[in-house]
Amino acid sequence: MSEINNPLHGITLERMVTELQEKYGWEHLGYLLPINCFNHEPSVKSSLKFLRRTPWARTKLEEIYLERIVNKGK
């Protein structure tokens, strides 16, 4: 039941990375979340691999996505 109120319910990690990258580009995304997978030879695949293994980075990416994509229209 709690998933219904979760604004990220049904949104994949790949979708978050792709939408943020399309909107801001790798350089700005690397500024917002300074991790190597965004700053050194970035790709969606390498980013997903790192974010899936690194809970703090995934949490930060989710916060950025919520702030800049989901809540932007509110």
mmJSON file of the N, C-alpha and C atoms, coordinates in Angstrom:
{"data_MODEL":{"atom_site":{
"group_PDB":["ATOM","ATOM","ATOM","ATOM","ATOM","ATOM","ATOM","ATOM","ATOM","ATOM","ATOM","ATOM","ATOM","ATOM","ATOM","ATOM","ATOM","ATOM","ATOM","ATOM","ATOM","ATOM","ATOM","ATOM","ATOM","ATOM","ATOM","ATOM","ATOM","ATOM","ATOM","ATOM","ATOM","ATOM","ATOM","ATOM","ATOM","ATOM","ATOM","ATOM","ATOM","ATOM","ATOM","ATOM","ATOM","ATOM","ATOM","ATOM","ATOM","ATOM","ATOM","ATOM","ATOM","ATOM","ATOM","ATOM","ATOM","ATOM","ATOM","ATOM","ATOM","ATOM","ATOM","ATOM","ATOM","ATOM","ATOM","ATOM","ATOM","ATOM","ATOM","ATOM","ATOM","ATOM","ATOM","ATOM","ATOM","ATOM","ATOM","ATOM","ATOM","ATOM","ATOM","ATOM","ATOM","ATOM","ATOM","ATOM","ATOM","ATOM","ATOM","ATOM","ATOM","ATOM","ATOM","ATOM","ATOM","ATOM","ATOM","ATOM","ATOM","ATOM","ATOM","ATOM","ATOM","ATOM","ATOM","ATOM","ATOM","ATOM","ATOM","ATOM","ATOM","ATOM","ATOM","ATOM","ATOM","ATOM","ATOM","ATOM","ATOM","ATOM","ATOM","ATOM","ATOM","ATOM","ATOM","ATOM","ATOM","ATOM","ATOM","ATOM","ATOM","ATOM","ATOM","ATOM","ATOM","ATOM","ATOM","ATOM","ATOM","ATOM","ATOM","ATOM","ATOM","ATOM","ATOM","ATOM","ATOM","ATOM","ATOM","ATOM","ATOM","ATOM","ATOM","ATOM","ATOM","ATOM","ATOM","ATOM","ATOM","ATOM","ATOM","ATOM","ATOM","ATOM","ATOM","ATOM","ATOM","ATOM","ATOM","ATOM","ATOM","ATOM","ATOM","ATOM","ATOM","ATOM","ATOM","ATOM","ATOM","ATOM","ATOM","ATOM","ATOM","ATOM","ATOM","ATOM","ATOM","ATOM","ATOM","ATOM","ATOM","ATOM","ATOM","ATOM","ATOM","ATOM","ATOM","ATOM","ATOM","ATOM","ATOM","ATOM","ATOM","ATOM","ATOM","ATOM","ATOM","ATOM","ATOM","ATOM","ATOM","ATOM","ATOM","ATOM","ATOM","ATOM","ATOM","ATOM","ATOM","ATOM"],
"id":[1,2,3,4,5,6,7,8,9,10,11,12,13,14,15,16,17,18,19,20,21,22,23,24,25,26,27,28,29,30,31,32,33,34,35,36,37,38,39,40,41,42,43,44,45,46,47,48,49,50,51,52,53,54,55,56,57,58,59,60,61,62,63,64,65,66,67,68,69,70,71,72,73,74,75,76,77,78,79,80,81,82,83,84,85,86,87,88,89,90,91,92,93,94,95,96,97,98,99,100,101,102,103,104,105,106,107,108,109,110,111,112,113,114,115,116,117,118,119,120,121,122,123,124,125,126,127,128,129,130,131,132,133,134,135,136,137,138,139,140,141,142,143,144,145,146,147,148,149,150,151,152,153,154,155,156,157,158,159,160,161,162,163,164,165,166,167,168,169,170,171,172,173,174,175,176,177,178,179,180,181,182,183,184,185,186,187,188,189,190,191,192,193,194,195,196,197,198,199,200,201,202,203,204,205,206,207,208,209,210,211,212,213,214,215,216,217,218,219,220,221,222],
"type_symbol":["N","C","C","N","C","C","N","C","C","N","C","C","N","C","C","N","C","C","N","C","C","N","C","C","N","C","C","N","C","C","N","C","C","N","C","C","N","C","C","N","C","C","N","C","C","N","C","C","N","C","C","N","C","C","N","C","C","N","C","C","N","C","C","N","C","C","N","C","C","N","C","C","N","C","C","N","C","C","N","C","C","N","C","C","N","C","C","N","C","C","N","C","C","N","C","C","N","C","C","N","C","C","N","C","C","N","C","C","N","C","C","N","C","C","N","C","C","N","C","C","N","C","C","N","C","C","N","C","C","N","C","C","N","C","C","N","C","C","N","C","C","N","C","C","N","C","C","N","C","C","N","C","C","N","C","C","N","C","C","N","C","C","N","C","C","N","C","C","N","C","C","N","C","C","N","C","C","N","C","C","N","C","C","N","C","C","N","C","C","N","C","C","N","C","C","N","C","C","N","C","C","N","C","C","N","C","C","N","C","C","N","C","C","N","C","C","N","C","C","N","C","C"],
"label_atom_id":["N","CA","C","N","CA","C","N","CA","C","N","CA","C","N","CA","C","N","CA","C","N","CA","C","N","CA","C","N","CA","C","N","CA","C","N","CA","C","N","CA","C","N","CA","C","N","CA","C","N","CA","C","N","CA","C","N","CA","C","N","CA","C","N","CA","C","N","CA","C","N","CA","C","N","CA","C","N","CA","C","N","CA","C","N","CA","C","N","CA","C","N","CA","C","N","CA","C","N","CA","C","N","CA","C","N","CA","C","N","CA","C","N","CA","C","N","CA","C","N","CA","C","N","CA","C","N","CA","C","N","CA","C","N","CA","C","N","CA","C","N","CA","C","N","CA","C","N","CA","C","N","CA","C","N","CA","C","N","CA","C","N","CA","C","N","CA","C","N","CA","C","N","CA","C","N","CA","C","N","CA","C","N","CA","C","N","CA","C","N","CA","C","N","CA","C","N","CA","C","N","CA","C","N","CA","C","N","CA","C","N","CA","C","N","CA","C","N","CA","C","N","CA","C","N","CA","C","N","CA","C","N","CA","C","N","CA","C","N","CA","C","N","CA","C","N","CA","C","N","CA","C","N","CA","C","N","CA","C"],
"label_alt_id":[null,null,null,null,null,null,null,null,null,null,null,null,null,null,null,null,null,null,null,null,null,null,null,null,null,null,null,null,null,null,null,null,null,null,null,null,null,null,null,null,null,null,null,null,null,null,null,null,null,null,null,null,null,null,null,null,null,null,null,null,null,null,null,null,null,null,null,null,null,null,null,null,null,null,null,null,null,null,null,null,null,null,null,null,null,null,null,null,null,null,null,null,null,null,null,null,null,null,null,null,null,null,null,null,null,null,null,null,null,null,null,null,null,null,null,null,null,null,null,null,null,null,null,null,null,null,null,null,null,null,null,null,null,null,null,null,null,null,null,null,null,null,null,null,null,null,null,null,null,null,null,null,null,null,null,null,null,null,null,null,null,null,null,null,null,null,null,null,null,null,null,null,null,null,null,null,null,null,null,null,null,null,null,null,null,null,null,null,null,null,null,null,null,null,null,null,null,null,null,null,null,null,null,null,null,null,null,null,null,null,null,null,null,null,null,null,null,null,null,null,null,null],
"label_comp_id":["MET","MET","MET","SER","SER","SER","GLU","GLU","GLU","ILE","ILE","ILE","ASN","ASN","ASN","ASN","ASN","ASN","PRO","PRO","PRO","LEU","LEU","LEU","HIS","HIS","HIS","GLY","GLY","GLY","ILE","ILE","ILE","THR","THR","THR","LEU","LEU","LEU","GLU","GLU","GLU","ARG","ARG","ARG","MET","MET","MET","VAL","VAL","VAL","THR","THR","THR","GLU","GLU","GLU","LEU","LEU","LEU","GLN","GLN","GLN","GLU","GLU","GLU","LYS","LYS","LYS","TYR","TYR","TYR","GLY","GLY","GLY","TRP","TRP","TRP","GLU","GLU","GLU","HIS","HIS","HIS","LEU","LEU","LEU","GLY","GLY","GLY","TYR","TYR","TYR","LEU","LEU","LEU","LEU","LEU","LEU","PRO","PRO","PRO","ILE","ILE","ILE","ASN","ASN","ASN","CYS","CYS","CYS","PHE","PHE","PHE","ASN","ASN","ASN","HIS","HIS","HIS","GLU","GLU","GLU","PRO","PRO","PRO","SER","SER","SER","VAL","VAL","VAL","LYS","LYS","LYS","SER","SER","SER","SER","SER","SER","LEU","LEU","LEU","LYS","LYS","LYS","PHE","PHE","PHE","LEU","LEU","LEU","ARG","ARG","ARG","ARG","ARG","ARG","THR","THR","THR","PRO","PRO","PRO","TRP","TRP","TRP","ALA","ALA","ALA","ARG","ARG","ARG","THR","THR","THR","LYS","LYS","LYS","LEU","LEU","LEU","GLU","GLU","GLU","GLU","GLU","GLU","ILE","ILE","ILE","TYR","TYR","TYR","LEU","LEU","LEU","GLU","GLU","GLU","ARG","ARG","ARG","ILE","ILE","ILE","VAL","VAL","VAL","ASN","ASN","ASN","LYS","LYS","LYS","GLY","GLY","GLY","LYS","LYS","LYS"],
"label_asym_id":["A","A","A","A","A","A","A","A","A","A","A","A","A","A","A","A","A","A","A","A","A","A","A","A","A","A","A","A","A","A","A","A","A","A","A","A","A","A","A","A","A","A","A","A","A","A","A","A","A","A","A","A","A","A","A","A","A","A","A","A","A","A","A","A","A","A","A","A","A","A","A","A","A","A","A","A","A","A","A","A","A","A","A","A","A","A","A","A","A","A","A","A","A","A","A","A","A","A","A","A","A","A","A","A","A","A","A","A","A","A","A","A","A","A","A","A","A","A","A","A","A","A","A","A","A","A","A","A","A","A","A","A","A","A","A","A","A","A","A","A","A","A","A","A","A","A","A","A","A","A","A","A","A","A","A","A","A","A","A","A","A","A","A","A","A","A","A","A","A","A","A","A","A","A","A","A","A","A","A","A","A","A","A","A","A","A","A","A","A","A","A","A","A","A","A","A","A","A","A","A","A","A","A","A","A","A","A","A","A","A","A","A","A","A","A","A","A","A","A","A","A","A"],
"label_entity_id":["1","1","1","1","1","1","1","1","1","1","1","1","1","1","1","1","1","1","1","1","1","1","1","1","1","1","1","1","1","1","1","1","1","1","1","1","1","1","1","1","1","1","1","1","1","1","1","1","1","1","1","1","1","1","1","1","1","1","1","1","1","1","1","1","1","1","1","1","1","1","1","1","1","1","1","1","1","1","1","1","1","1","1","1","1","1","1","1","1","1","1","1","1","1","1","1","1","1","1","1","1","1","1","1","1","1","1","1","1","1","1","1","1","1","1","1","1","1","1","1","1","1","1","1","1","1","1","1","1","1","1","1","1","1","1","1","1","1","1","1","1","1","1","1","1","1","1","1","1","1","1","1","1","1","1","1","1","1","1","1","1","1","1","1","1","1","1","1","1","1","1","1","1","1","1","1","1","1","1","1","1","1","1","1","1","1","1","1","1","1","1","1","1","1","1","1","1","1","1","1","1","1","1","1","1","1","1","1","1","1","1","1","1","1","1","1","1","1","1","1","1","1"],
"label_seq_id":[1,1,1,2,2,2,3,3,3,4,4,4,5,5,5,6,6,6,7,7,7,8,8,8,9,9,9,10,10,10,11,11,11,12,12,12,13,13,13,14,14,14,15,15,15,16,16,16,17,17,17,18,18,18,19,19,19,20,20,20,21,21,21,22,22,22,23,23,23,24,24,24,25,25,25,26,26,26,27,27,27,28,28,28,29,29,29,30,30,30,31,31,31,32,32,32,33,33,33,34,34,34,35,35,35,36,36,36,37,37,37,38,38,38,39,39,39,40,40,40,41,41,41,42,42,42,43,43,43,44,44,44,45,45,45,46,46,46,47,47,47,48,48,48,49,49,49,50,50,50,51,51,51,52,52,52,53,53,53,54,54,54,55,55,55,56,56,56,57,57,57,58,58,58,59,59,59,60,60,60,61,61,61,62,62,62,63,63,63,64,64,64,65,65,65,66,66,66,67,67,67,68,68,68,69,69,69,70,70,70,71,71,71,72,72,72,73,73,73,74,74,74],
"pdbx_PDB_ins_code":[null,null,null,null,null,null,null,null,null,null,null,null,null,null,null,null,null,null,null,null,null,null,null,null,null,null,null,null,null,null,null,null,null,null,null,null,null,null,null,null,null,null,null,null,null,null,null,null,null,null,null,null,null,null,null,null,null,null,null,null,null,null,null,null,null,null,null,null,null,null,null,null,null,null,null,null,null,null,null,null,null,null,null,null,null,null,null,null,null,null,null,null,null,null,null,null,null,null,null,null,null,null,null,null,null,null,null,null,null,null,null,null,null,null,null,null,null,null,null,null,null,null,null,null,null,null,null,null,null,null,null,null,null,null,null,null,null,null,null,null,null,null,null,null,null,null,null,null,null,null,null,null,null,null,null,null,null,null,null,null,null,null,null,null,null,null,null,null,null,null,null,null,null,null,null,null,null,null,null,null,null,null,null,null,null,null,null,null,null,null,null,null,null,null,null,null,null,null,null,null,null,null,null,null,null,null,null,null,null,null,null,null,null,null,null,null,null,null,null,null,null,null],
"Cartn_x":[0.809,0.0,0.857,1.991,2.805,3.4,3.522,4.077,3.174,1.875,0.946,1.298,1.729,2.075,3.526,4.295,5.695,5.781,6.279,6.335,7.287,8.158,9.077,8.548,7.365,6.789,6.637,7.201,7.092,8.124,8.985,10.026,11.339,11.894,13.133,14.34,15.388,16.645,17.15,17.001,17.431,16.663,15.379,14.581,15.055,15.351,15.826,17.131,18.098,19.397,19.208,18.4,18.201,17.529,16.479,15.78,16.667,17.397,18.292,19.408,19.953,21.026,20.507,19.322,18.763,18.474,18.007,17.658,18.889,19.853,20.989,22.328,22.453,23.731,24.631,25.631,26.519,27.302,27.759,28.602,27.857,26.636,25.871,25.422,25.089,24.718,25.898,27.1,28.311,28.575,28.103,28.202,27.204,25.97,24.934,25.265,25.833,26.209,27.609,28.641,30.014,30.546,30.225,30.736,31.35,32.339,33.104,32.258,31.206,30.433,29.697,29.598,29.022,30.104,31.301,32.359,33.471,33.63,34.716,34.134,34.123,33.556,32.156,31.229,29.894,29.067,28.259,27.276,26.157,25.006,23.891,24.264,24.892,25.238,26.191,27.254,28.212,27.578,26.718,26.04,25.122,24.354,23.445,24.213,25.329,26.137,26.601,27.113,27.587,26.434,25.359,24.239,23.562,23.528,22.92,23.766,25.077,25.975,26.2,25.756,26.117,24.86,24.318,23.04,23.019,24.099,24.081,23.971,24.632,24.594,23.214,22.636,21.288,20.276,20.391,19.495,19.632,20.853,21.084,20.509,20.688,20.127,18.601,18.0,16.539,16.08,16.833,16.5,16.567,17.602,17.753,16.606,16.265,15.17,13.852,13.575,12.337,12.281,13.372,13.438,13.327,14.002,14.136,13.215,12.688,11.816,10.388,10.215,8.877,8.18,8.833,8.202,8.284,8.915,9.072,7.726,6.765,5.464,4.518,4.953,4.052,4.264],
"Cartn_y":[-1.198,0.0,1.268,1.269,2.472,2.851,1.894,2.179,3.123,3.111,3.967,5.439,5.793,7.176,7.519,6.557,6.777,7.396,8.621,9.258,8.56,7.7,6.967,5.583,5.231,3.913,3.753,2.694,2.403,3.086,3.907,4.596,3.847,3.366,2.59,3.507,2.925,3.649,4.096,3.26,3.609,4.836,4.883,6.035,7.316,7.223,8.4,8.921,8.022,8.423,9.022,8.364,8.822,10.194,10.381,11.667,12.796,12.534,13.562,13.883,12.866,13.08,13.865,13.532,14.247,15.713,15.949,17.318,18.163,17.583,18.361,18.052,16.912,16.504,15.883,15.138,14.442,15.423,16.523,17.463,18.061,18.52,19.107,18.042,16.864,15.76,15.403,15.42,15.181,16.276,17.485,18.583,18.376,17.987,17.773,16.598,15.554,14.353,13.962,14.487,14.295,12.878,12.011,10.635,10.326,9.449,9.173,8.672,7.914,7.367,8.463,9.669,10.8,11.724,11.647,12.584,11.987,10.698,10.068,9.012,9.319,8.431,7.949,8.875,8.505,7.741,6.837,6.124,5.68,5.42,4.947,3.612,2.735,1.401,1.462,2.256,2.334,3.008,3.986,4.667,3.708,2.923,1.969,0.95,0.462,-0.522,0.054,1.284,1.915,2.202,2.786,3.171,1.967,0.855,-0.359,-0.939,-0.681,-1.2,-0.22,1.024,2.074,2.787,2.304,2.838,4.356,4.935,6.373,7.176,6.71,7.424,7.291,6.115,5.911,6.808,6.881,7.724,9.184,9.641,11.025,11.274,10.326,10.465,10.538,9.703,9.726,11.08,11.66,12.981,14.047,13.988,14.939,14.773,13.531,13.263,13.802,13.533,14.027,15.552,16.174,17.632,18.308,17.771,18.47,17.97,16.751,16.212,16.048,15.271,14.949,16.156,16.871,17.986,19.304,19.296,20.528,21.117,20.251,20.724,21.08,20.915,21.171,22.539],
"Cartn_z":[0.0,0.0,0.0,0.696,0.781,-0.575,-1.491,-2.811,-3.611,-3.345,-4.075,-3.868,-2.683,-2.377,-2.68,-3.148,-3.48,-4.88,-4.999,-6.318,-7.299,-6.801,-7.675,-8.064,-7.578,-7.878,-9.39,-9.92,-11.343,-12.21,-11.628,-12.391,-12.197,-13.287,-13.194,-13.014,-12.492,-12.339,-13.715,-14.71,-16.068,-16.581,-16.313,-16.734,-16.042,-14.748,-14.014,-14.614,-14.822,-15.375,-16.767,-17.595,-18.965,-19.014,-18.237,-18.244,-17.728,-16.65,-16.113,-17.103,-17.741,-18.709,-19.918,-20.388,-21.539,-21.2,-19.999,-19.592,-19.265,-18.552,-18.046,-18.712,-19.336,-19.915,-18.853,-19.302,-18.363,-17.506,-18.117,-17.379,-16.184,-16.403,-15.3,-14.311,-14.82,-13.919,-13.024,-13.589,-12.801,-11.786,-12.071,-11.107,-9.967,-10.315,-9.306,-8.39,-8.985,-8.238,-8.708,-8.033,-8.499,-8.255,-9.176,-9.134,-10.49,-10.501,-11.716,-12.88,-12.597,-13.716,-14.487,-13.939,-14.656,-15.22,-14.68,-15.058,-15.915,-15.929,-16.681,-17.62,-18.904,-19.924,-19.53,-19.345,-18.865,-19.891,-19.375,-20.186,-19.253,-19.818,-19.005,-18.374,-19.157,-18.659,-17.461,-17.562,-16.451,-15.232,-15.487,-14.385,-13.639,-14.385,-13.757,-12.925,-13.456,-12.734,-11.396,-11.419,-10.188,-9.227,-9.724,-8.866,-8.213,-8.906,-8.328,-7.197,-7.233,-6.189,-5.057,-5.224,-4.286,-3.775,-2.657,-2.16,-1.918,-1.391,-1.124,-2.413,-3.467,-4.749,-5.394,-5.288,-5.832,-5.1,-3.787,-3.001,-3.426,-3.618,-4.038,-5.432,-6.344,-7.688,-7.619,-6.786,-6.624,-6.089,-5.157,-4.617,-5.719,-6.526,-7.628,-8.622,-8.937,-9.874,-9.333,-8.076,-7.472,-7.491,-7.118,-7.029,-8.392,-9.39,-10.66,-11.759,-11.64,-12.686,-12.178,-11.107,-10.62,-10.023,-9.123,-8.411,-9.179,-10.326,-11.109,-11.513,-11.814,-12.257,-11.132,-9.902,-8.763,-8.174],
"occupancy":[1.0,1.0,1.0,1.0,1.0,1.0,1.0,1.0,1.0,1.0,1.0,1.0,1.0,1.0,1.0,1.0,1.0,1.0,1.0,1.0,1.0,1.0,1.0,1.0,1.0,1.0,1.0,1.0,1.0,1.0,1.0,1.0,1.0,1.0,1.0,1.0,1.0,1.0,1.0,1.0,1.0,1.0,1.0,1.0,1.0,1.0,1.0,1.0,1.0,1.0,1.0,1.0,1.0,1.0,1.0,1.0,1.0,1.0,1.0,1.0,1.0,1.0,1.0,1.0,1.0,1.0,1.0,1.0,1.0,1.0,1.0,1.0,1.0,1.0,1.0,1.0,1.0,1.0,1.0,1.0,1.0,1.0,1.0,1.0,1.0,1.0,1.0,1.0,1.0,1.0,1.0,1.0,1.0,1.0,1.0,1.0,1.0,1.0,1.0,1.0,1.0,1.0,1.0,1.0,1.0,1.0,1.0,1.0,1.0,1.0,1.0,1.0,1.0,1.0,1.0,1.0,1.0,1.0,1.0,1.0,1.0,1.0,1.0,1.0,1.0,1.0,1.0,1.0,1.0,1.0,1.0,1.0,1.0,1.0,1.0,1.0,1.0,1.0,1.0,1.0,1.0,1.0,1.0,1.0,1.0,1.0,1.0,1.0,1.0,1.0,1.0,1.0,1.0,1.0,1.0,1.0,1.0,1.0,1.0,1.0,1.0,1.0,1.0,1.0,1.0,1.0,1.0,1.0,1.0,1.0,1.0,1.0,1.0,1.0,1.0,1.0,1.0,1.0,1.0,1.0,1.0,1.0,1.0,1.0,1.0,1.0,1.0,1.0,1.0,1.0,1.0,1.0,1.0,1.0,1.0,1.0,1.0,1.0,1.0,1.0,1.0,1.0,1.0,1.0,1.0,1.0,1.0,1.0,1.0,1.0,1.0,1.0,1.0,1.0,1.0,1.0,1.0,1.0,1.0,1.0,1.0,1.0],
"B_iso_or_equiv":[0.0,0.0,0.0,0.0,0.0,0.0,0.0,0.0,0.0,0.0,0.0,0.0,0.0,0.0,0.0,0.0,0.0,0.0,0.0,0.0,0.0,0.0,0.0,0.0,0.0,0.0,0.0,0.0,0.0,0.0,0.0,0.0,0.0,0.0,0.0,0.0,0.0,0.0,0.0,0.0,0.0,0.0,0.0,0.0,0.0,0.0,0.0,0.0,0.0,0.0,0.0,0.0,0.0,0.0,0.0,0.0,0.0,0.0,0.0,0.0,0.0,0.0,0.0,0.0,0.0,0.0,0.0,0.0,0.0,0.0,0.0,0.0,0.0,0.0,0.0,0.0,0.0,0.0,0.0,0.0,0.0,0.0,0.0,0.0,0.0,0.0,0.0,0.0,0.0,0.0,0.0,0.0,0.0,0.0,0.0,0.0,0.0,0.0,0.0,0.0,0.0,0.0,0.0,0.0,0.0,0.0,0.0,0.0,0.0,0.0,0.0,0.0,0.0,0.0,0.0,0.0,0.0,0.0,0.0,0.0,0.0,0.0,0.0,0.0,0.0,0.0,0.0,0.0,0.0,0.0,0.0,0.0,0.0,0.0,0.0,0.0,0.0,0.0,0.0,0.0,0.0,0.0,0.0,0.0,0.0,0.0,0.0,0.0,0.0,0.0,0.0,0.0,0.0,0.0,0.0,0.0,0.0,0.0,0.0,0.0,0.0,0.0,0.0,0.0,0.0,0.0,0.0,0.0,0.0,0.0,0.0,0.0,0.0,0.0,0.0,0.0,0.0,0.0,0.0,0.0,0.0,0.0,0.0,0.0,0.0,0.0,0.0,0.0,0.0,0.0,0.0,0.0,0.0,0.0,0.0,0.0,0.0,0.0,0.0,0.0,0.0,0.0,0.0,0.0,0.0,0.0,0.0,0.0,0.0,0.0,0.0,0.0,0.0,0.0,0.0,0.0,0.0,0.0,0.0,0.0,0.0,0.0],
"pdbx_formal_charge":[null,null,null,null,null,null,null,null,null,null,null,null,null,null,null,null,null,null,null,null,null,null,null,null,null,null,null,null,null,null,null,null,null,null,null,null,null,null,null,null,null,null,null,null,null,null,null,null,null,null,null,null,null,null,null,null,null,null,null,null,null,null,null,null,null,null,null,null,null,null,null,null,null,null,null,null,null,null,null,null,null,null,null,null,null,null,null,null,null,null,null,null,null,null,null,null,null,null,null,null,null,null,null,null,null,null,null,null,null,null,null,null,null,null,null,null,null,null,null,null,null,null,null,null,null,null,null,null,null,null,null,null,null,null,null,null,null,null,null,null,null,null,null,null,null,null,null,null,null,null,null,null,null,null,null,null,null,null,null,null,null,null,null,null,null,null,null,null,null,null,null,null,null,null,null,null,null,null,null,null,null,null,null,null,null,null,null,null,null,null,null,null,null,null,null,null,null,null,null,null,null,null,null,null,null,null,null,null,null,null,null,null,null,null,null,null,null,null,null,null,null,null],
"auth_seq_id":[1,1,1,2,2,2,3,3,3,4,4,4,5,5,5,6,6,6,7,7,7,8,8,8,9,9,9,10,10,10,11,11,11,12,12,12,13,13,13,14,14,14,15,15,15,16,16,16,17,17,17,18,18,18,19,19,19,20,20,20,21,21,21,22,22,22,23,23,23,24,24,24,25,25,25,26,26,26,27,27,27,28,28,28,29,29,29,30,30,30,31,31,31,32,32,32,33,33,33,34,34,34,35,35,35,36,36,36,37,37,37,38,38,38,39,39,39,40,40,40,41,41,41,42,42,42,43,43,43,44,44,44,45,45,45,46,46,46,47,47,47,48,48,48,49,49,49,50,50,50,51,51,51,52,52,52,53,53,53,54,54,54,55,55,55,56,56,56,57,57,57,58,58,58,59,59,59,60,60,60,61,61,61,62,62,62,63,63,63,64,64,64,65,65,65,66,66,66,67,67,67,68,68,68,69,69,69,70,70,70,71,71,71,72,72,72,73,73,73,74,74,74],
"auth_comp_id":["MET","MET","MET","SER","SER","SER","GLU","GLU","GLU","ILE","ILE","ILE","ASN","ASN","ASN","ASN","ASN","ASN","PRO","PRO","PRO","LEU","LEU","LEU","HIS","HIS","HIS","GLY","GLY","GLY","ILE","ILE","ILE","THR","THR","THR","LEU","LEU","LEU","GLU","GLU","GLU","ARG","ARG","ARG","MET","MET","MET","VAL","VAL","VAL","THR","THR","THR","GLU","GLU","GLU","LEU","LEU","LEU","GLN","GLN","GLN","GLU","GLU","GLU","LYS","LYS","LYS","TYR","TYR","TYR","GLY","GLY","GLY","TRP","TRP","TRP","GLU","GLU","GLU","HIS","HIS","HIS","LEU","LEU","LEU","GLY","GLY","GLY","TYR","TYR","TYR","LEU","LEU","LEU","LEU","LEU","LEU","PRO","PRO","PRO","ILE","ILE","ILE","ASN","ASN","ASN","CYS","CYS","CYS","PHE","PHE","PHE","ASN","ASN","ASN","HIS","HIS","HIS","GLU","GLU","GLU","PRO","PRO","PRO","SER","SER","SER","VAL","VAL","VAL","LYS","LYS","LYS","SER","SER","SER","SER","SER","SER","LEU","LEU","LEU","LYS","LYS","LYS","PHE","PHE","PHE","LEU","LEU","LEU","ARG","ARG","ARG","ARG","ARG","ARG","THR","THR","THR","PRO","PRO","PRO","TRP","TRP","TRP","ALA","ALA","ALA","ARG","ARG","ARG","THR","THR","THR","LYS","LYS","LYS","LEU","LEU","LEU","GLU","GLU","GLU","GLU","GLU","GLU","ILE","ILE","ILE","TYR","TYR","TYR","LEU","LEU","LEU","GLU","GLU","GLU","ARG","ARG","ARG","ILE","ILE","ILE","VAL","VAL","VAL","ASN","ASN","ASN","LYS","LYS","LYS","GLY","GLY","GLY","LYS","LYS","LYS"],
"auth_asym_id":["A","A","A","A","A","A","A","A","A","A","A","A","A","A","A","A","A","A","A","A","A","A","A","A","A","A","A","A","A","A","A","A","A","A","A","A","A","A","A","A","A","A","A","A","A","A","A","A","A","A","A","A","A","A","A","A","A","A","A","A","A","A","A","A","A","A","A","A","A","A","A","A","A","A","A","A","A","A","A","A","A","A","A","A","A","A","A","A","A","A","A","A","A","A","A","A","A","A","A","A","A","A","A","A","A","A","A","A","A","A","A","A","A","A","A","A","A","A","A","A","A","A","A","A","A","A","A","A","A","A","A","A","A","A","A","A","A","A","A","A","A","A","A","A","A","A","A","A","A","A","A","A","A","A","A","A","A","A","A","A","A","A","A","A","A","A","A","A","A","A","A","A","A","A","A","A","A","A","A","A","A","A","A","A","A","A","A","A","A","A","A","A","A","A","A","A","A","A","A","A","A","A","A","A","A","A","A","A","A","A","A","A","A","A","A","A","A","A","A","A","A","A"],
"auth_atom_id":["N","CA","C","N","CA","C","N","CA","C","N","CA","C","N","CA","C","N","CA","C","N","CA","C","N","CA","C","N","CA","C","N","CA","C","N","CA","C","N","CA","C","N","CA","C","N","CA","C","N","CA","C","N","CA","C","N","CA","C","N","CA","C","N","CA","C","N","CA","C","N","CA","C","N","CA","C","N","CA","C","N","CA","C","N","CA","C","N","CA","C","N","CA","C","N","CA","C","N","CA","C","N","CA","C","N","CA","C","N","CA","C","N","CA","C","N","CA","C","N","CA","C","N","CA","C","N","CA","C","N","CA","C","N","CA","C","N","CA","C","N","CA","C","N","CA","C","N","CA","C","N","CA","C","N","CA","C","N","CA","C","N","CA","C","N","CA","C","N","CA","C","N","CA","C","N","CA","C","N","CA","C","N","CA","C","N","CA","C","N","CA","C","N","CA","C","N","CA","C","N","CA","C","N","CA","C","N","CA","C","N","CA","C","N","CA","C","N","CA","C","N","CA","C","N","CA","C","N","CA","C","N","CA","C","N","CA","C","N","CA","C","N","CA","C","N","CA","C","N","CA","C","N","CA","C","N","CA","C"],
"pdbx_PDB_model_num":[1,1,1,1,1,1,1,1,1,1,1,1,1,1,1,1,1,1,1,1,1,1,1,1,1,1,1,1,1,1,1,1,1,1,1,1,1,1,1,1,1,1,1,1,1,1,1,1,1,1,1,1,1,1,1,1,1,1,1,1,1,1,1,1,1,1,1,1,1,1,1,1,1,1,1,1,1,1,1,1,1,1,1,1,1,1,1,1,1,1,1,1,1,1,1,1,1,1,1,1,1,1,1,1,1,1,1,1,1,1,1,1,1,1,1,1,1,1,1,1,1,1,1,1,1,1,1,1,1,1,1,1,1,1,1,1,1,1,1,1,1,1,1,1,1,1,1,1,1,1,1,1,1,1,1,1,1,1,1,1,1,1,1,1,1,1,1,1,1,1,1,1,1,1,1,1,1,1,1,1,1,1,1,1,1,1,1,1,1,1,1,1,1,1,1,1,1,1,1,1,1,1,1,1,1,1,1,1,1,1,1,1,1,1,1,1,1,1,1,1,1,1]
}}}
